[in-house]
Amino acid sequence: MSGKPVTKRLVFHIGGYDPITSQVSAQRRFVREIARFQRTWSVKAAVDGSHDTADQIRWNVTTTGPDWLVETDYRLVQWHDVIEGYGRRSIGSRIFVGVLAFLDFVLTGTLWRYLLTNWRYAFFFLYPWVTFGLLIAAAFLIGVFAFKITGSIPIAAGGGLFGVAAVLAGPWRWLHLGNLFDDWIFSREYIERGNSEIEQRLDRLAAELVAAASSSAADEILVIGHSLGAVLAIDLLDRALKLEPALGQNKIPVTFLSVGSSILKIGLHPKAIRFRMTVERVAKSRAIFWGDYQALIDPLNFYKSRPMAEMGLSTENEATVRVVRLSRMLDDDIYRRIRFNFFRVHCQFVSGNDRRTSYDYFMLTCGPVSAKAQTLAPDGAVSMIADDGGLIASAPLSESELPGSPVVAA
């Protein structure tokens, strides 16, 4: 394997805009999915000790193989309270502000940039608005139909209002349209003025990260952002660099992984100047290694894109992009069952695998091979872990072996 085995790791994980999965159920999912990791890689794992604060939920993970042991201090950054705040707004307010957000992304040309960069993501953007529009149109047709039958304007109006009420009581909730509206409302607000509550939290976490980088016994600090969480992860690292410009250069290496990320969701908006400057500062910090994992089948990420280039930023220090195939991570029957459940497919980036592949969330966060070495290796940790879960020695991997452009990985 490349370099010394990792024995201690500190992980800061920032999840995406997910109002469906609470922080408590996220921990249960972690425990459930790491069981799949154990079966796939022939290793053992134990999760214990949960400590909640206003900023994060912490627990310890001990993973072992025949000739290695890793202790992971896992920290799930909390921002579910912020997400819940958006969901507590009135339906009327969410619809009105949501339509404004939709118009903003369309009129600023951001939708067009989505189409040019990844048409699948553009369809993901359009889905809630088009679906809601069709449902309201159906409610309107109910009113028209009632008028044709009765010739009564009051009855027609009542029929239309009944249709709207039915939409809000049924499909609005069943299709999670309110959550999708909130996602784009939050994104627009983040672009224009940020979010003070999240910023204060990231400031505290940045101070914690810097302190850990100078005093922790960890062999590696891993900051991993999934979906929209990758945007906040970059924000976190930028704040940490402002506190300590030499972050990652001294005692403990720092790795940043964006997985199934929504970085371009924000970065392609013309008003996201502040965010693009943040990305550029983090990318210029050579001591922080950045790996970006993408997948074709996931419409909620930007497949086969180069984040820095797409945002018009210097590509001198761009991310190492790895294109992975989610279908190869799962048993065939499971993949067939979930392939059209786009949210579940998107969550495979943070779930356990049924097969050994170049990308495995739990191997990256809890395995004996550094996340950087796994990202640089063409097959991840596959050629570094034996059938019995033990380590396989191999020649060190050069950091220049993989270019910054997309590379298909098995």
N, C-alpha and C positions, 0 to 999 in steps of 0.2 A: 504494500500500500504506500501511498505518498505521504511522507512525513511521519511524525510520531502519532500514535493513537491518541484520541481524545479520551480523557478520563473524567473531566468535569466540564460542563457546558452551562452557560447562562442563556436562556432564551426569552426574548420579548416577542410575543405573538400579538398582532393586531388584526382582528377579523374584519370582515366587510360589513356593509349596511344590512344587517340581518335581524329584523324585528321578530322573526318567527322562532329562532333559537335563542333562548335566554342564556345568560352566563352560567347558570347552574346546569342546565341541560347540555351546555357546551362541554362542561367537565365530564358529564356522564358519557357524552359521545366520544370524548378523548379516550376514556377508559375502555369503551366498547371497541373502538377502532384499533387501539394498540394491541388488542388481543389478536386481530388479524395479522398485524405486523409480526407478532411472535411466531405464528404458524408459518408465515411466508418465509421468514429468514432463519427459522430454527433457533430462536433466541428466547430469553426470558425477560419479562419486564414486570416491575411492581410500581404502582402509583400510590403514594401515601402523603398525608399531611396537606391540608387545604387551609389557606389563610387568606381571608378577604380583607381588602382595604377599599377606599373610595376609588382608587386608581387601577387596581388589578386584583386578580385572583391568582394565588401562588400555590403550586404543589410540587412535590419532588417525584422524580422518575428515576428508578434504578434499572438499567438494562445490562444484561450479562450474556456473554458467549463463552465458549470453552476456554478462551485465553484472553478475555478482556472484560472490563466492567466500566460502565459510564454512569456518572451521577449527573442528572440534569435538573437544574433549578428552572422550572417552567413558570413563566409569568404571562398570564392572559390579560392583556390591557382591556380595561372596562370602558365601554362607551355606550352600553346598552341603555343607560339612563337617558342619554341624549336622544337616542333613537326613539325611546318610548315617549319622550316629550313631544316629538313631532306627531306621533300617533294619537296623542291626547287632544289635538286640535280638533275643532268642529269639522264635520264633513264639508260644509260649505266653504270654510276657509281653505281646507286642503285642496279642494277642486279649483277654487279661484287662483290661489297662489301657484298651484300646479300647472294650470294653463299658462300663467305668466312665465313660468320656468320653461315650458315647452316652446313658447313663442321666442323666448330669449335664445335658446339653443338653435332654433331654426333661423331666426333673423340675423344672428351674428355669424352665420355660415358654419357653425360647429357641426351641424348635421351633415353638411356637405363634406366636411373634413372626415367625419366618421365614414361616409360612403367611400371616399378615396382611400382611406387607410384600411378599413375592414368592413365590408358591406354587412356582414353578419351582426356586427355591433350596432350598426345603424338600424337594423330591423329590431334589435332588442330595445333600442331607444324608442322606436315608433310604436312598439307593441302596446304599452298601456294607454297611450293617447288614442290610437286608432280603435282599440277595443272599446274604450269608454265612449268614443264618438259614435261607434256603431250601436252600442247599447242605448244611448240617448236617442239616436235616430229611430230605433225600434220603439222606444217609448212614445216618440212623436207620432209614429205611424199608428199606434194604438188609438191615440186621440183622433187622428184623421179617420180611421176606420169607424170609431164611435160616432163621429159627426155624420159620416155617410149613412149609417144605419138609422140614427135618430134625428138628424138635422138640428140637434140642440148643441149650441156652443158651450153652455155650462157642462153638459154631460161629456162633450168632447174634451174640454179642459180637465174635467175630473178623470177621464180615462188616461189622458197624457200624464197627469200628476201621479196617478196610480202606477203607470209604467215606470216613471222615474223612481218612485218609492220602492218598487219591486227591484229595480236595478241596484239601488243603494243597499237594500236589505239582503240581496242575494249575490249576484255576480261581483259587485264591488268588494265583498268580503271573500267569496269563494276563489276569485282570481287574484286576490291580494293586490288589487289595483290601488287601494289607499297606500299600501306600503311602497309600491313602485312610484306613486306620485311623490311620496315623502322623500324617497331616495333622490329624485331629481331636484326637489325643493332644497334639500340639504346641500346638494352639489352646487347649485346656483349660489346659495348663500355663502358657501365656503369659498367659492371663486371670488365673489364680490367683496366680502368683508370678514371672512373667516368665521370661527365660532369660539367665542371667548371661553366657554366652559371647557372645550376640548383643548384650547391653547394653554390654559392654566394647568390642565392635567399633563399635557406633553412637556411643559416646563419642569414640572416636578419629576416626571419620569426621566427626562434628559439629565437632570442633576443626579438621579439615581444611577443611570447608565454610566455617567462619567466617573462617579465614585467607584462603581464596580470595576471599571476598566483599570483603575489604579490600585485597587486593594483586593479584588476577588481572587480566589484560587482557581478560577476557571481557565481552561486551556483555550476556550473560544467563546466569544459573545456573538450570538446570532439574533439579528432583528429580522423577523419575517412578517410580511404583510400580505394578506390575502384579499383579493378584490379591491374594494375601496379602502381597505385597511392599508394597502401598499402606499396610498397617498399620505395617510397619517404617519406611516413608518418613515417616509422620507422627511416629513415635517419634524418628527422626533429626532432623527439623526442630524438634521440641520441645526436644531436647537442645542444638541449635545456638542456639535462642532464649534458653535459659538462660545460655549463654556470651555471647551478644550480642543483647540485647533489640531493638536497632535493625537487626537483620538485614534486608536488602533495602531499607532506607530511604535508604541513602547512595549508595555508588558504583555497585553492580551490582544490578539488579533480580533477585528470586528468584521463580520460578514453580514451583508444585507441581501435578503432574497425577496423578490416580488413574485408572487405565484398567482396565476390567473388574474393579473392586476388590472385595475381601472385607472392607472396613471394617465393614460391618454384621454380618458373620459374627461378629466379636468384639464390636462395639459394642452389639449387641442382647442380649448375655448380662447378666443383672442383676448379676453379680459384677464386670463389667468397668468398675468405677468409675474406676480409675486411667487406663484407656485413654480413657474419655470425657472426663476432665479434660484429657488430652493433646490430644485433638482440639479441644476448646474453646479451649485456649491458642493452638494453631496458627491456628485460624480467626479469633481475635481480632486476630492480627497483620495489620493491614491492608496492610502492606508486602509480604506474601507472597500472591500471587494463587493461588487454588486452582480448578482446573478438574477436573470429574469426568465421565469418559466412560463411557456405559452402552450396552448393546445387548440387544434383545429376544431374539434367537436364541441368545444365550449364557446357559445356565442356571447358570453358575458366577459370575455377577455379579447385582447387585440392580437389575433393570431399572426405569426410570422411578421412582426413589426420590429423596428428598431426605435425604441422610445425617444432617444436623444435626437435622432435624425428627423423623426416625424414632428417633433416640437420645434425644429429649426435651430437646435442647439449644437454646440461643438461635439463631434463624435470622437474626439481624441481620447476621451476617457469613458466611452460608453459602456453599457452593461454587457456582460457575457450572456447572450440570448440562447436559451435552449428550448427547442420545440419538442414536446413529448406527445405521446399517443395514449390517451386515457383508456382506450379500448384494450391496450396491452397490459394494463394494470389489473384488470378484472377478469373473473371467469366469464365465459361467453354468455351463460344464461343470465347472470347478473347484469352484464352490460346491455343485453337486449332489453331487459326489463326497465332500465333507467335511461336509456339513450335519448328519449324524447322528454324526459324530466330535466329541463335545462338547469334548474336550481340544484338538483341532486348531482348532475354531471359537474357543475361548477364547484361543488363541495368536495369532489374527489381529490382536489388539490390538497385538502386537509384531512383526508380520510385514509384508512388503511388499504393496502393493496392485497390482492389475491395472488399476484405473481411478482417475481423479482424483476424490476425494470430500473432504468436510469434515474427515474424520479420516484422517491418514496418519502412522504412527509415525515414519517417517524424515524426513518434511517437518518434523514437530515437533522432532525431535532434531538434524537436520542441515541444515535449510532456512534461507533468508535472512530469513524472516518470524518474528518472535518467537512463542514458544509461546502467550503471553498473547493476542497479536493474533489468532492463528489460532483460539483457543478462543472469543474474543468475536465473531469474524466468523461470520455465519450459514452461509457455505459454506467456512469454513476458509481455506485458501490458494488455493482454486480460482480466485477472481476476481483474485488478486494475481500469479499466475504465467501468463505467456503460453504459447501452444502450443509455442514454441521454447525454453521454459524461462526466458525473461527475466522481469524484474520489470515489473509494470504499476502505474503511479502511480494513486492514488485518494485520496479524501478520508479524513482520519483517522476512525477509528471510536470513538464514545463508549463508555466502559466501562459506562455505564448502559443501553446499547442492548439488552442481553440480560438478562432477569431470572434470578434464582437457581433458578427452577423448571425442570423438564425441558422441553427444546425439541427437537422432531424435526428432525434435520439430514439432508440428502440424502447 
